[in-house]
Amino acid sequence: MGARTMSYHTTRLERAGHGQQVLAVYDQAIQMARSGILHLAHGNRHEALDPLFGANRHVAELETALDFPHGEEIAVNLWRLYEFVRESLQVAWEEGSPAPAEDALFVLESLRDGWLQWVDRKRGATAIVCTYREPLDEGLSC
């Protein structure tokens, strides 16, 4: 990505609302997890290291954004899910197996879909939600 494009993305993210910023972090984590899974599926364990650890870093960002005093039980439950995701990504790399990373990806996509529904409800829009493991109905795309 060139400097000009990176500047555009940074400016766009800075101007986005909190909901859009969180979605962007989820999107990055998901993209990197998918890349790591592909590398592992093709037996390229060392190629999977950067994307899996990149996904792990993005999940750590989501963890640091949790508001435990105000979020209470929701924050604790999200923290548990994030820890599961981070541990699964680590195990995937250590074992050279895509299966744990696929589990982590499923959780990330589910959480992202939930966040998207919340953002869309706040805006008054309707969201189409699907994960990579669900078949799509005709006419829907994700």
Buried (B, 14 or more C-beta within 10 A) or exposed (E): EEEEEEEEEEEEEEEEEEBEBBBBBBEBBBBBBBBBBBBBBEEEBEBBEEBBBBBBBBBEBBBEBBEEEEBEEEBEEBBEBBEBBBEBBBBBBEEEBBBBBBBBBBBBBBBBBEBBBBBBEEEEEEBBBBBEEEEEEEEEEE
